[in-house]
């Protein structure tokens, strides 16, 4: 007898409908899996056989052929264990096949018949309604993760016996009701507070501008000046994710396997901090079956690169295209996938190998050649894409010892949220644009109109600092954010002057 069960495969963060055809016929007992399966799917033959027996089902001692369609699409992972098990049960007439065409099955099966959570469920749930699917049959550990998608029924089960009972008596069961992931009040207690930072007034201001406009930021200063401390407090002043943003971010994390067994959306903006020994594929994504890298996991959030100049130059150059386009394309022989990568780059570095170039107290021991080689790792095109370049100088003794603290993160966050709301109103009709850093050329002409004084000021800065056209555009974007923080509708010369001062550390040699 022939049975067909529907499942899905992941390509990037998109889901592709996969048919699992199971034919049980006469012949020598064996199981054959065709349709470009990987090693994990080939191993599922033994897992499924043991699971069905241990769950007290009769395993057919006949020839079983399993075909995964479309046959030219590579399939991977243990997520096809459940549809294969259901297909064998239906083909051997142990469950009612009537509902097989309406539901999508996805999950790993243990040897005792229990269902284990798998990765990549959320993008499948998001795409299921477009596939013409009425509902999803999943492991219980994935149920809450999938249930956040409103227009699809989700049923979570603990074992194969419950799945079979549902297929035979569907009226006994109710779909899972998802909890509103954004209804919980955001707690900032676990995020370091900005008030703990002493001094560094300019760096704190740059941090606020970066949060309000989504601008890239680099902090340059000697060891112990508070660069890492400042960057770690950036998440505390960022606005909350909207539901659509949370769903998009969670899909990426689901594909990466970071939501397995947790069953919740990512509701806080990501903060990723890879080590400087990270390779190019780990940063941008890759593999024979492409998986998202750190820049995609930082989508709608922060990518923090501590000790930027310690990263390999070729690895840093990988960032140029994603910083400009907001996405990364990974091409392989058989497929090409696109991962979103709209992140804010925050970096920190020392001014030289010893770390004390320009320090008024500690003498620098590096030669000019050493400093040139040190900064040569940061190419001009990469520095062009960094909007805010800030010097974090050594604290004065009286700043170190003072007991008074700066502004609390909650106060700064209120200003950031207000500026972001102005940007949302401004770009309300523009899909894919949520902050000033994502503005295009026509937006600059419309929202960054300069008067004669401002135009002369910008022209002088271009000549003196040697700014490129891209750097000029980024100065205008930063100016727009500064104006939003001040609540001003039009750009003024003081907004532009403040934005220009953040380009003065274009190259430190």
C-alpha positions as CSV (number, residue, x, y, z in Angstrom):
1,X,0.0,0.0,0.0
2,X,1.1,3.5,-0.8
3,X,0.9,6.5,1.7
4,X,2.0,10.1,1.3
5,X,2.8,12.4,4.2
6,X,3.8,16.0,4.0
7,X,6.8,17.5,5.7
8,X,9.2,20.5,4.9
9,X,12.8,21.3,4.4
10,X,14.7,24.5,5.2
11,X,16.6,26.5,2.5
12,X,18.1,29.6,4.2
13,X,15.2,30.8,6.4
14,X,12.6,29.7,3.8
15,X,10.6,26.5,4.0
16,X,10.0,24.1,1.1
17,X,7.2,21.6,1.1
18,X,8.5,18.0,0.9
19,X,6.4,14.9,0.2
20,X,7.3,11.7,2.0
21,X,6.0,8.7,0.0
22,X,6.0,5.3,1.7
23,X,5.3,2.1,-0.3
24,X,5.0,-1.2,1.6
25,X,5.0,-4.1,-0.9
26,X,6.0,-7.8,-1.1
27,X,9.6,-8.9,-1.3
28,X,12.6,-9.4,0.9
29,X,12.4,-7.3,4.1
30,X,14.4,-4.1,3.7
31,X,14.0,-0.3,3.9
32,X,15.2,1.9,1.0
33,X,15.3,5.7,1.2
34,X,15.7,7.7,-2.0
35,X,15.4,11.4,-2.9
36,X,18.8,12.9,-2.0
37,X,18.8,12.1,1.8
38,X,21.8,12.9,4.0
39,X,23.4,10.5,6.5
40,X,21.0,11.5,9.3
41,X,18.0,10.5,7.1
42,X,19.6,7.3,6.1
43,X,20.1,6.5,9.8
44,X,16.5,7.2,10.5
45,X,15.7,3.7,9.0
46,X,17.0,2.0,12.1
47,X,15.6,4.7,14.5
48,X,12.1,4.5,13.0
49,X,12.1,0.7,13.1
50,X,13.1,0.5,16.7
51,X,10.7,3.3,17.7
52,X,7.6,1.7,16.1
53,X,8.4,-1.7,17.8
54,X,9.0,-0.1,21.2
55,X,5.8,1.9,20.9
56,X,3.9,-1.3,20.4
57,X,3.2,-0.9,16.7
58,X,3.5,-3.8,14.2
59,X,6.5,-3.1,12.0
60,X,5.8,-4.6,8.5
61,X,8.3,-7.3,7.6
62,X,8.2,-6.4,3.9
63,X,10.0,-4.3,1.4
64,X,9.6,-0.6,2.3
65,X,10.5,2.1,-0.2
66,X,10.6,5.7,1.0
67,X,10.8,8.5,-1.5
68,X,11.4,12.2,-0.5
69,X,10.1,14.6,-3.1
70,X,11.2,16.8,-4.9
71,X,14.0,14.3,-5.7
72,X,16.5,17.0,-6.7
73,X,16.4,18.8,-3.4
74,X,18.9,17.9,-0.7
75,X,17.3,16.8,2.6
76,X,19.1,16.8,5.9
77,X,18.6,16.2,9.6
78,X,16.5,13.9,11.8
79,X,13.3,16.0,11.3
80,X,11.9,13.5,8.8
81,X,11.7,10.7,11.4
82,X,8.1,11.5,12.3
83,X,6.7,11.7,8.7
84,X,8.5,8.5,7.8
85,X,7.0,6.8,10.9
86,X,3.5,8.1,10.2
87,X,3.9,7.0,6.5
88,X,4.8,3.5,7.5
89,X,1.9,3.3,9.9
90,X,-0.5,4.6,7.2
91,X,0.8,2.3,4.5
92,X,0.5,-0.7,6.8
93,X,-3.1,0.4,7.7
94,X,-2.4,1.0,11.4
95,X,-3.6,4.7,11.3
96,X,-6.4,6.4,9.4
97,X,-4.8,8.2,6.3
98,X,-7.7,10.6,5.9
99,X,-5.9,13.6,7.6
100,X,-2.4,13.1,6.1
101,X,-3.0,15.5,3.2
102,X,-4.1,18.3,5.5
103,X,-1.3,18.3,8.0
104,X,2.5,18.7,8.0
105,X,4.6,16.4,10.1
106,X,8.0,17.4,11.5
107,X,10.1,15.9,14.3
108,X,12.8,13.5,15.5
109,X,11.9,10.1,17.0
110,X,13.7,8.4,19.9
111,X,14.1,4.7,20.1
112,X,11.3,4.4,22.7
113,X,8.9,6.3,20.5
114,X,9.1,9.7,22.2
115,X,9.4,12.8,20.0
116,X,12.3,15.2,20.3
117,X,12.4,18.8,19.4
118,X,14.2,19.9,16.2
119,X,15.5,23.2,14.8
120,X,13.9,25.2,12.0
121,X,10.2,24.8,13.1
122,X,9.3,28.5,13.2
123,X,10.0,29.3,9.5
124,X,8.0,26.2,8.5
125,X,5.1,27.3,10.6
126,X,5.3,30.8,9.1
127,X,5.2,29.3,5.5
128,X,2.7,26.5,6.2
129,X,-0.4,28.5,5.4
130,X,1.0,29.5,2.0
131,X,1.6,25.8,1.3
132,X,-2.1,25.0,1.8
133,X,-1.5,23.2,5.1
134,X,-4.3,23.2,7.8
135,X,-2.1,22.3,10.7
136,X,1.2,21.1,12.0
137,X,2.0,17.9,13.9
138,X,5.2,18.5,16.0
139,X,7.1,17.4,19.1
140,X,5.7,18.9,22.3
141,X,9.0,20.8,22.7
142,X,8.4,22.8,19.5
143,X,4.7,23.4,20.0
144,X,4.9,26.9,21.6
145,X,7.5,28.0,19.1
146,X,5.3,27.2,16.2
147,X,2.1,28.4,17.8
148,X,3.1,32.0,17.7
149,X,2.0,32.0,14.0
150,X,-1.6,32.9,14.2
151,X,-3.2,31.5,11.1
152,X,-2.1,27.8,11.5
153,X,-3.3,25.0,13.9
154,X,-0.4,23.5,15.9
155,X,-0.6,20.1,17.7
156,X,2.2,19.1,20.0
157,X,2.7,15.4,21.0
158,X,5.0,13.6,23.3
159,X,5.2,10.3,21.5
160,X,4.2,8.3,18.5
161,X,1.3,6.7,20.3
162,X,-0.4,10.1,20.8
163,X,0.2,11.0,17.1
164,X,-1.5,7.8,16.0
165,X,-4.4,8.4,18.4
166,X,-4.8,11.9,17.0
167,X,-5.0,10.6,13.4
168,X,-7.6,8.0,14.4
169,X,-9.6,10.4,16.7
170,X,-8.8,14.0,15.9
171,X,-11.8,15.4,17.8
172,X,-10.3,14.4,21.1
173,X,-7.5,17.0,20.8
174,X,-7.3,20.8,20.8
175,X,-4.6,22.9,19.1
176,X,-1.9,24.6,21.2
177,X,-2.7,28.2,22.2
178,X,0.4,30.3,22.2
179,X,1.2,32.8,24.9
180,X,1.7,36.4,23.7
181,X,5.5,36.6,23.7
182,X,5.4,40.4,23.8
183,X,2.9,40.7,26.6
184,X,5.6,40.1,29.2
185,X,7.1,43.3,30.5
186,X,10.7,43.6,29.4
187,X,13.1,43.2,32.3
188,X,16.3,45.2,32.2
189,X,17.8,43.9,35.4
190,X,20.1,41.4,33.7
191,X,21.5,44.1,31.3
192,X,24.3,46.3,32.7
193,X,23.2,49.8,33.3
194,X,24.8,52.8,31.6
195,X,24.9,54.8,34.9
196,X,27.8,52.6,36.0
197,X,30.1,54.2,33.4
198,X,32.1,57.0,34.8
199,X,33.1,59.9,32.6
200,X,33.2,59.3,28.8
201,X,30.6,61.9,28.0
202,X,31.3,61.9,24.3
203,X,31.3,58.1,24.0
204,X,28.0,58.0,25.9
205,X,26.5,60.5,23.5
206,X,27.7,58.5,20.6
207,X,26.2,55.3,22.1
208,X,22.8,57.1,22.3
209,X,23.0,58.3,18.7
210,X,23.9,54.8,17.6
211,X,20.9,53.3,19.4
212,X,18.5,55.9,18.1
213,X,19.5,55.7,14.4
214,X,21.0,52.2,14.1
215,X,24.4,53.7,13.2
216,X,27.7,51.8,13.2
217,X,30.1,52.8,15.9
218,X,33.8,52.3,16.7
219,X,35.4,53.1,20.1
220,X,39.1,53.8,20.1
221,X,41.1,54.2,23.2
222,X,43.8,52.7,25.5
223,X,43.3,49.6,27.7
224,X,40.9,50.1,30.6
225,X,39.2,53.2,29.2
226,X,35.8,51.5,29.2
227,X,35.3,50.6,25.6
228,X,33.9,47.1,26.2
229,X,32.0,48.4,29.2
230,X,30.2,50.9,27.1
231,X,29.3,48.5,24.3
232,X,27.9,45.9,26.7
233,X,25.4,48.6,28.0
234,X,24.0,49.3,24.5
235,X,21.3,46.7,24.7
236,X,19.8,48.4,27.7
237,X,18.9,51.6,25.7
238,X,17.6,49.9,22.6
239,X,13.9,49.9,21.8
240,X,11.8,46.7,22.0
241,X,11.4,44.5,19.0
242,X,8.0,44.7,17.3
243,X,6.1,41.5,16.7
244,X,7.1,41.3,13.0
245,X,10.7,42.0,13.9
246,X,10.6,39.4,16.7
247,X,9.2,36.8,14.3
248,X,11.8,37.5,11.7
249,X,14.7,37.3,14.2
250,X,13.3,34.2,15.8
251,X,13.1,32.4,12.4
252,X,16.9,32.9,12.0
253,X,17.5,31.7,15.5
254,X,15.2,28.7,14.9
255,X,17.2,27.7,11.8
256,X,20.4,27.9,13.8
257,X,18.9,25.6,16.4
258,X,18.9,28.2,19.2
259,X,15.2,28.0,19.9
260,X,15.0,24.2,20.3
261,X,13.2,23.2,23.5
262,X,12.8,26.8,24.7
263,X,9.5,27.4,22.8
264,X,9.7,31.2,22.9
265,X,10.2,34.1,20.4
266,X,13.3,36.2,20.7
267,X,11.8,39.3,22.2
268,X,15.1,41.2,23.0
269,X,17.4,42.7,20.3
270,X,20.3,40.2,19.8
271,X,23.8,41.1,21.0
272,X,26.4,38.9,19.4
273,X,30.1,39.2,20.4
274,X,32.3,36.7,18.5
275,X,35.9,36.1,19.4
276,X,38.5,37.7,17.2
277,X,39.7,34.3,16.1
278,X,36.4,33.7,14.3
279,X,36.6,32.6,10.7
280,X,34.8,34.1,7.7
281,X,32.1,31.4,7.4
282,X,31.3,31.6,11.2
283,X,30.8,35.3,10.8
284,X,28.8,35.5,7.6
285,X,27.4,31.9,7.5
286,X,28.2,29.0,5.3
287,X,28.6,25.2,5.3
288,X,27.6,22.6,2.7
289,X,24.1,23.1,4.0
290,X,24.2,26.9,4.5
291,X,23.5,28.1,8.1
292,X,23.3,31.6,9.4
293,X,26.5,33.2,10.8
294,X,27.0,35.8,13.5
295,X,25.9,38.7,11.4
296,X,22.5,37.1,10.7
297,X,22.1,36.1,14.3
298,X,22.6,39.8,15.1
299,X,19.8,40.8,12.7
300,X,17.9,43.8,14.1
301,X,20.4,43.9,16.9
302,X,24.1,44.5,17.7
303,X,27.2,42.8,16.4
304,X,30.0,43.7,18.8
305,X,33.6,43.1,17.6
306,X,35.9,43.6,20.5
307,X,39.6,44.2,19.6
308,X,38.6,44.9,16.0
309,X,42.2,45.1,14.7
310,X,42.9,41.6,16.0
311,X,40.5,40.1,13.5
312,X,42.0,38.9,10.2
313,X,41.8,41.5,7.5
314,X,40.0,39.1,5.0
315,X,37.4,38.3,7.7
316,X,36.7,42.0,8.2
317,X,36.3,42.5,4.5
318,X,33.4,40.0,4.5
319,X,31.4,42.6,6.4
320,X,31.5,45.3,3.7
321,X,28.7,44.0,1.5
322,X,26.3,43.0,4.4
323,X,26.8,46.4,6.0
324,X,25.6,48.1,2.8
325,X,22.9,45.7,1.7
326,X,21.5,44.4,5.0
327,X,21.6,40.8,3.8
328,X,24.2,38.2,2.9
329,X,24.0,35.8,-0.1
330,X,25.7,32.4,0.4
331,X,26.2,30.5,-2.9
332,X,27.0,26.9,-3.2
333,X,27.1,24.5,-6.2
334,X,23.6,23.2,-5.7
335,X,21.9,26.2,-4.1
336,X,22.1,29.8,-3.2
337,X,20.4,31.2,0.0
338,X,19.9,34.7,1.4
339,X,20.1,35.4,5.1
340,X,18.9,38.8,6.5
341,X,21.7,40.8,8.1
342,X,20.4,44.3,9.2
343,X,22.7,44.7,12.2
344,X,24.4,47.6,13.9
345,X,28.2,47.1,14.0
346,X,29.8,48.2,17.3
347,X,33.6,47.8,17.5
348,X,36.4,48.6,19.9
349,X,40.1,48.8,19.4
350,X,43.3,50.1,20.8
351,X,45.1,53.0,18.9
352,X,48.3,50.9,18.5
353,X,49.8,47.5,19.3
354,X,50.9,48.5,22.8
355,X,47.6,50.4,23.3
356,X,48.9,53.8,24.5
357,X,49.5,55.9,21.4
358,X,48.4,59.5,22.3
359,X,48.0,58.7,26.0
360,X,49.1,61.6,28.2
361,X,50.5,59.4,30.9
362,X,51.7,56.0,29.5
363,X,54.3,56.3,26.8
364,X,53.8,54.5,23.5
365,X,56.5,52.0,22.7
366,X,55.4,51.4,19.1
367,X,57.2,52.6,16.0
368,X,55.4,54.5,13.2
369,X,55.7,51.4,11.0
370,X,54.1,49.2,13.7
371,X,51.2,51.6,14.0
372,X,50.8,51.7,10.2
373,X,50.7,47.9,10.0
374,X,48.3,47.8,12.9
375,X,45.8,50.1,11.2
376,X,46.3,48.6,7.8
377,X,43.9,45.8,8.8
378,X,41.1,48.3,8.7
379,X,40.6,49.2,5.0
380,X,39.2,52.6,3.9
381,X,36.0,51.1,2.5
382,X,35.3,49.4,5.9
383,X,36.0,52.6,7.8
384,X,33.7,54.5,5.4
385,X,30.8,52.3,6.6
386,X,31.3,53.2,10.2
387,X,29.3,56.3,11.0
388,X,30.5,57.2,14.5
389,X,34.3,57.1,15.3
390,X,34.8,58.0,18.9
391,X,37.9,58.3,21.1
392,X,37.5,56.8,24.5
393,X,40.3,58.5,26.5
394,X,41.9,57.6,29.8
395,X,39.8,58.7,32.8
396,X,41.1,61.4,35.0
397,X,41.8,60.5,38.6
398,X,39.0,62.6,39.9
399,X,36.6,60.8,37.4
400,X,37.7,57.4,38.7
401,X,37.1,58.3,42.3
402,X,33.9,60.3,42.1
403,X,30.8,58.6,43.5
404,X,28.2,60.3,41.4
405,X,26.9,58.4,38.4
406,X,25.7,59.4,35.0
407,X,22.2,59.0,33.5
408,X,20.3,55.8,34.0
409,X,19.8,53.5,31.0
410,X,16.0,54.0,31.3
411,X,16.2,57.7,30.9
412,X,18.4,57.4,27.8
413,X,16.2,54.7,26.4
414,X,13.1,57.0,26.6
415,X,14.9,59.5,24.3
416,X,16.0,56.7,22.0
417,X,12.5,55.3,21.7
418,X,11.1,58.8,21.0
419,X,13.6,59.3,18.2
420,X,12.8,55.9,16.8
421,X,9.1,56.7,16.7
422,X,9.8,59.8,14.7
423,X,11.7,57.6,12.2
424,X,8.9,55.1,12.1
425,X,6.4,57.9,11.2
426,X,8.8,59.2,8.6
427,X,9.2,55.8,6.9
428,X,5.8,54.5,7.6
429,X,5.1,53.7,3.9
430,X,8.5,52.3,3.2
431,X,8.9,48.5,3.7
432,X,12.1,47.3,5.2
433,X,13.2,50.7,6.6
434,X,12.9,51.2,10.4
435,X,15.7,53.6,11.3
436,X,17.8,56.5,9.8
437,X,20.8,54.4,9.1
438,X,18.8,52.5,6.5
439,X,17.8,55.6,4.5
440,X,18.4,55.6,0.7
441,X,19.5,58.4,-1.5
442,X,16.0,59.7,-2.2
443,X,15.3,59.8,1.5
444,X,18.4,62.0,2.0
445,X,17.2,64.5,-0.6
446,X,13.7,64.6,1.1
447,X,14.6,64.5,4.8
448,X,18.1,66.0,5.0
449,X,17.7,69.4,3.3
450,X,20.5,71.7,4.1
451,X,20.5,75.5,4.3
452,X,23.4,77.6,3.0
453,X,25.3,77.6,6.3
454,X,25.0,73.9,6.7
455,X,26.0,73.3,3.0
456,X,29.1,75.4,3.4
457,X,30.0,73.6,6.6
458,X,29.6,70.2,5.0
459,X,31.6,71.2,1.9
460,X,34.5,72.4,4.1
461,X,34.5,69.1,6.1
462,X,34.6,67.1,2.8
463,X,37.6,69.0,1.7
464,X,39.4,68.9,5.0
465,X,38.7,65.3,6.0
466,X,38.7,63.8,2.5
467,X,35.3,62.3,2.9
468,X,33.9,60.0,0.2
469,X,30.4,60.3,-1.2
470,X,29.4,57.3,1.1
471,X,30.9,59.0,4.1
472,X,29.0,62.2,3.3
473,X,25.7,60.3,3.1
474,X,26.4,58.8,6.5
475,X,27.2,62.2,8.0
476,X,23.8,63.3,6.8
477,X,22.1,60.2,8.3
478,X,23.8,60.8,11.7
479,X,22.7,64.5,11.5
480,X,19.1,63.4,11.0
481,X,19.3,61.2,14.1
482,X,20.8,64.0,16.2
483,X,17.9,66.2,15.0
484,X,15.4,63.5,16.0
485,X,16.9,63.2,19.5
486,X,16.5,67.0,19.8
487,X,12.9,66.8,18.5
488,X,13.7,69.1,15.6
489,X,12.0,68.7,12.2
490,X,14.6,70.4,10.1
491,X,18.4,69.9,10.0
492,X,20.4,72.7,11.5
493,X,24.0,73.5,11.4
494,X,24.7,72.4,14.9
495,X,23.3,68.9,14.1
496,X,25.6,68.7,11.2
497,X,28.6,70.0,13.1
498,X,28.1,67.3,15.8
499,X,27.8,64.6,13.1
500,X,31.0,65.8,11.4
501,X,33.1,65.6,14.6
502,X,32.4,61.8,14.7
503,X,34.4,61.4,11.4
504,X,37.6,63.0,12.7
505,X,39.2,59.7,13.7
506,X,38.9,58.4,10.1
507,X,42.4,56.7,10.2
508,X,44.7,56.7,13.3
509,X,48.3,56.1,12.3
